[in-house]
Amino acid sequence: MSTVVVGVTVECNDLDRVARFWREALEVATVSAPSSDLRVIEVAGCGRPLRLTLRRVTSRKFTRNRVRLDLVTRDLDRETARLIALGAIRIDGTTEEAGRATLADVEGNESDVLADGFS
């Protein structure tokens, strides 16, 4: 394969608030700041780190995301509660049959929390 996905970019207004949320949500110690308008979080992946780049924008989010992060966990209820305690907002309920919960970060960017084994 000649093309490899190495990261995802999330646009946000309050860069440091969103970076703090994702640093804590992903349990990563370091966030780099290559410029005043960018923060980069590297998450261990399969062979190479995945970069979550946060980019400051001035426009507000008005519609649903077309790209979401999927977070996989062994304990869906506990992880959902932990993310909500960090400031996430529940968008869709957790169901045992579905094995997932849809949440939004502190600025409304959606992500799915998946029980390990569900997709």
Summary of the structure (lengths in Angstrom):
residues: 119
radius of gyration: 14.4
end to end distance: 23.3
largest distance: 43.4
contacts: 294
relative contact order: 0.20
helix: 18%
strand: 39%
